[in-house]
Amino acid sequence: QQQVKQSPQSLIVQKGGISIINCAYENTAFDYFPWYQQFPGKGPALLIAIRPDVSEKKEGRFTISFNKSAKQFSLHIMDSQPGDSATYFCAASRDSGNQFYFGTGTSLTVIP
Amino acid sequence: ETGVTQSPTHLIKTRGQQVTLRCSSQSGHNTVSWYQQALGQGPQFIFQYYREEENGRGNFPPRFSGLQFPNYSSELNVNALELDDSALYLCASSWDRRYEQYFGPGTRLTVT
């Protein structure tokens, strides 16, 4: 059973455009929602994270939008750059990070 | 500050053999989690160790076992290897089981 569902599977965006990746979850006990960026041959790197008590968090060009009632959250990458081309994973956790559930990943390609 | 390191980088084993993977946590971190990432998939939680005790386990059989040492480094042991065990094995460390987890580069295991 997939605890966190992620879409789209792949995404192609023009340089300077906005990349949007969506995730949905079922377990209302989740209370921490991070996004990770992974380059080929590397481990995932923590990008940005949000708690359910806020609806939006912004760090530089990266923004998480969180909709608690819909049990959905999304990552927005503004002014997308070719260096942003990577695989992005959403995740969810509860109980002080005891166990993380990851989405299936989105392969982002930013074309010049 | 030293990041999370893992060894070896790559490993090739034969079905039925046993393997030990190693992880050194980030400086100051006392919690280590292990994940299995199959090709094209998100990481799947195997288990977490906190202060040398197992602190949670995902849906993996008992032939996956682990240890955490007094210096908070950790080992993942897999017995009776199966072809489906071929994957990237990631370890992540955090402080006091807190949500912010930092991943190592992973060990690529191939079972033939």
Interface residues (C-beta under 8 A of the other chain):
Chain A: V4 Q6 Y32 P34 Y36 G41 K42 G43 P44 A45 L46 A49 F89 A91 S93 D95 S96 G97 N98 Q99 F100 Y101 F102 G103 T104 G105
Chain B: V4 T31 S33 Y35 G40 Q41 G42 P43 Q44 F45 Q48 N55 G56 G58 L90 A92 S94 R97 R98 Y99 E100 Q101 Y102 F103 G104 P105 G106
